[in-house]
Amino acid sequence: MANVSFTLSAPDLSDSAFAARFHDVADVAAHTDGYRPFNEQAMLDVRSGRRAPQLLIEGEDAVGAAILGGGEIDLVVHPRYRGRGHAGNALRRLFAAEGGMSAELTAWAHGDHPAARALALRFGFSATRTLLQLERPLGDADATATPVLAAGVEISSFADADGPEWVRLNALIFQAHPEQGALTEADLADRQAEPWFDAGDLLLARDTTGRIVGYNWLKVEPGLHTGEIYVLGVHPDSAGAGLGRALMLAGLARLRERGCDSVELYVEGESTGPVQLYRSLGFTDRTADVQYHRGPR
């Protein structure tokens, strides 16, 4: 069985040589698998110093990459070096770094890769969440779709002054969601600093009092023609009145106007209402991410 001789870690990606090797592993894996091995939250955690990037080294070669910290492990093996036992050996070393085999850990298997599923079961992880990635094409009809809004409700763009109210509403809507509901004003600021952020892509629905009752946050990476429904939320008091559909139509129109020819989104597989809404708007399955959990032993 192959043996990873050591892991090379760094507090962040400010070391250009380390970052280049780390991104090379991730980029090759993404090209081979069709999806990114590390999600946005993991990369934001690395850039903020909350979690640490790792390279898995055998001899002179970077055979894999990982992100570690906070009881979470994200791991990918370079496609050229798969099937040689690197993932299992790396997990044992990463377990040790996170408190030993008795530690409580979570890990994502992006794309629900069969090898990742087998590895998770082998090490005693159980699947706890499924995140669906849905997609659909965008056409000229999307640019002219007219959202139907309740009387007095209007959709406008985000302004900096809306930040605190948006964070409170987001926490209320996603109070049961382990990541989205925990977003703080600092987390919002981190995302505003990203190259893709555009205040015009954060659509806010306001009632007659000016209160934010829903939002559709869009994401368009520079140079890409695929947009993303980054997060959609509706105040519980306004649920069931068609506001989510109206915000979706407004978002699709905005993405089409920005030159996107397709759109994608992520949604919890267990969220029946949102999944039904997206499917009714023509979204179909692309792939699924599975989160695994391993309790203390």
C-alpha positions in Angstrom: 0.0 0.0 0.0 1.2 3.5 -0.8 2.5 5.7 2.0 2.1 9.5 2.1 5.4 10.4 3.7 4.2 13.7 5.3 1.7 16.5 4.9 2.9 20.0 4.1 0.6 22.6 5.7 0.4 26.4 5.7 -1.6 28.8 7.8 -3.2 30.2 4.6 -2.5 30.5 0.9 -0.3 33.6 1.0 2.8 31.4 0.1 2.5 31.6 -3.7 4.5 28.4 -4.3 2.3 26.4 -1.8 -0.9 28.0 -3.2 0.1 27.1 -6.8 0.5 23.5 -5.9 -2.6 23.4 -3.8 -4.7 25.0 -6.6 -3.1 22.7 -9.2 -4.4 19.6 -7.4 -7.8 21.1 -6.9 -8.1 22.3 -10.5 -7.0 19.0 -12.1 -9.5 17.2 -9.8 -12.3 19.6 -10.8 -11.5 19.1 -14.5 -11.6 15.3 -14.2 -14.6 15.0 -11.9 -16.7 17.9 -13.2 -17.1 19.6 -9.8 -14.9 21.5 -7.4 -13.4 19.4 -4.5 -13.6 22.2 -2.0 -16.8 24.3 -1.6 -16.9 28.1 -1.2 -17.2 28.0 2.6 -14.1 25.8 2.9 -12.1 28.3 0.8 -13.4 31.3 2.7 -12.4 29.5 5.9 -8.9 29.0 4.5 -8.5 32.6 3.4 -9.7 33.9 6.8 -7.4 31.6 8.7 -10.2 29.6 10.4 -9.0 26.4 8.7 -5.7 25.3 7.3 -4.8 24.1 3.8 -2.7 20.9 3.5 -0.7 19.2 0.7 -0.3 15.5 0.7 3.3 14.7 -0.3 4.9 11.5 -1.6 8.5 12.0 -2.5 8.5 15.2 -4.5 4.9 14.9 -5.7 1.7 16.6 -4.4 -0.6 13.6 -4.5 -3.5 15.3 -2.8 -4.8 18.3 -1.0 -6.9 18.8 2.1 -8.5 21.5 4.3 -8.5 20.9 8.0 -9.8 22.5 11.1 -12.9 23.0 13.3 -13.7 19.3 13.3 -14.0 19.2 9.5 -12.0 17.4 6.9 -12.1 18.1 3.1 -9.8 15.8 1.1 -9.1 15.2 -2.6 -6.5 13.0 -4.2 -4.9 14.1 -7.5 -6.5 12.0 -10.3 -3.1 10.7 -11.4 -2.5 9.1 -8.0 -5.8 7.6 -7.3 -6.3 3.9 -6.5 -3.0 3.7 -4.6 -4.2 4.0 -1.0 -3.3 7.6 -0.6 -6.8 8.7 0.7 -6.9 6.1 3.5 -3.3 6.9 4.6 -4.0 10.6 4.5 -7.2 10.3 6.5 -5.3 8.5 9.3 -2.8 11.4 9.5 -5.6 14.0 9.3 -7.5 12.2 12.1 -4.4 12.5 14.3 -4.2 16.2 13.5 -7.8 16.7 14.5 -7.6 15.0 17.9 -7.2 11.3 17.1 -9.5 8.5 16.0 -11.9 9.4 18.8 -12.6 12.9 17.5 -16.0 14.0 16.2 -15.6 14.9 12.5 -17.6 15.8 9.4 -16.5 15.5 5.8 -18.0 16.4 2.4 -18.0 14.0 -0.5 -18.6 16.4 -3.5 -20.3 14.7 -6.4 -21.1 11.7 -4.1 -18.1 10.0 -5.6 -18.3 6.2 -5.2 -14.7 6.0 -3.9 -15.5 8.7 -1.3 -18.6 6.8 -0.2 -16.7 3.6 0.2 -13.9 5.4 2.2 -16.4 7.1 4.5 -18.1 3.8 5.3 -14.7 2.1 5.9 -13.8 4.8 8.4 -17.1 4.7 10.3 -18.7 7.8 8.8 -22.5 8.0 8.2 -24.2 10.1 5.6 -26.2 12.9 7.3 -27.0 15.5 4.6 -27.5 15.6 0.9 -27.0 18.8 -1.0 -28.4 18.7 -4.5 -27.0 20.8 -7.4 -29.6 21.7 -9.9 -29.3 23.5 -13.2 -31.2 24.9 -16.2 -30.5 26.8 -19.3 -31.4 30.5 -19.6 -33.2 32.0 -22.6 -34.5 35.3 -23.9 -37.9 34.5 -22.3 -36.3 34.6 -18.9 -35.2 38.2 -19.4 -38.8 39.3 -19.9 -40.6 37.2 -17.3 -42.7 39.4 -15.0 -42.7 38.5 -11.3 -46.2 38.7 -9.6 -45.8 40.5 -6.3 -48.3 41.1 -3.5 -49.7 44.6 -3.2 -47.1 47.0 -2.0 -44.1 44.7 -2.3 -41.2 45.9 -4.4 -37.9 44.4 -5.4 -34.7 46.5 -5.2 -31.0 46.1 -4.9 -28.9 45.7 -1.8 -27.2 48.7 -0.2 -24.5 48.6 2.5 -27.0 49.9 5.0 -29.1 46.8 4.5 -26.4 44.5 5.9 -27.5 44.2 9.6 -31.2 43.7 8.7 -30.3 41.1 6.0 -28.1 39.2 8.5 -31.0 39.1 11.0 -33.5 37.9 8.4 -31.1 35.3 7.0 -30.5 33.9 10.5 -34.3 33.7 11.1 -35.0 32.0 7.8 -32.1 29.5 8.1 -32.1 29.0 11.9 -32.0 25.2 11.4 -29.2 25.3 8.8 -25.7 24.7 10.2 -23.9 27.0 7.8 -26.2 29.5 6.2 -28.0 30.4 9.4 -24.7 31.1 11.2 -23.6 33.9 8.8 -22.5 37.1 10.6 -22.0 40.6 9.4 -18.3 39.7 9.2 -19.2 36.8 6.9 -21.3 39.1 4.8 -18.4 41.5 4.5 -16.1 38.6 3.5 -18.4 37.8 0.6 -18.8 41.5 -0.4 -15.0 41.5 -0.8 -15.1 38.6 -3.2 -14.4 39.5 -6.9 -17.8 38.2 -7.9 -19.9 40.3 -5.6 -22.2 42.9 -7.2 -24.8 44.7 -5.0 -27.2 44.7 -8.0 -27.2 40.9 -7.8 -28.6 40.8 -4.2 -32.3 41.4 -4.8 -34.4 42.4 -1.8 -38.2 42.3 -1.5 -39.6 45.0 0.7 -43.1 45.4 2.1 -45.0 48.7 2.4 -43.1 49.5 5.6 -39.7 49.1 3.9 -39.0 45.9 5.9 -37.0 43.2 4.0 -39.3 40.2 3.6 -37.3 38.1 1.2 -34.2 38.1 -1.0 -32.5 36.3 -3.9 -28.8 36.6 -3.9 -27.2 35.8 -7.2 -23.6 35.0 -8.0 -21.7 35.5 -11.3 -18.1 34.5 -11.3 -16.0 36.9 -13.5 -15.6 35.5 -17.1 -18.2 32.8 -16.7 -21.6 32.5 -18.4 -23.2 30.3 -15.7 -24.9 32.2 -12.9 -25.8 30.9 -9.5 -28.8 31.3 -7.3 -26.5 31.8 -4.3 -29.2 31.8 -1.6 -33.0 32.5 -1.7 -34.9 33.3 1.4 -38.4 34.4 2.4 -39.6 35.6 5.8 -41.8 33.0 7.5 -44.6 35.6 7.7 -44.5 35.9 3.9 -44.2 32.2 3.1 -46.8 30.5 0.9 -47.8 33.7 -0.9 -45.7 33.2 -4.1 -42.8 35.5 -3.1 -40.2 32.8 -3.5 -41.3 32.3 -7.1 -41.4 36.0 -7.8 -37.9 36.4 -6.5 -36.7 33.5 -8.6 -38.2 35.0 -11.8 -36.6 38.3 -11.0 -33.3 36.6 -10.4 -33.4 34.6 -13.7 -34.1 37.9 -15.5 -31.2 39.6 -13.9 -28.8 36.7 -14.7 -30.0 36.7 -18.3 -29.5 40.5 -18.6 -26.0 39.9 -17.3 -25.2 37.6 -20.2 -25.6 34.2 -18.4 -26.8 31.4 -20.6 -27.3 28.9 -17.8 -28.0 28.9 -14.0 -27.3 26.5 -11.2 -28.2 26.3 -7.5 -27.6 24.2 -4.4 -30.5 23.0 -2.2 -30.8 20.6 0.7 -32.3 17.4 -0.6 -34.7 17.3 2.4 -36.1 20.8 1.7 -39.3 19.6 -0.1 -40.8 23.0 -0.7 -37.8 24.7 -2.3 -36.9 21.6 -4.4 -40.5 21.5 -5.7 -40.3 25.2 -6.6 -37.0 24.9 -8.5 -38.2 21.8 -10.4 -41.4 23.6 -11.4 -39.2 26.4 -12.9 -37.4 23.9 -15.0 -34.3 23.0 -12.9 -33.0 19.4 -13.3 -30.4 17.4 -11.3 -26.7 17.8 -12.1 -25.0 16.2 -9.1 -25.2 15.7 -5.4 -22.9 16.4 -2.5 -23.1 14.3 0.6 -21.9 15.3 4.1 -20.7 12.5 6.4 -20.4 12.5 10.2 -18.3 10.4 12.5 -19.1 10.6 16.2 -16.7 10.2 19.1 -15.3 6.7 19.6 
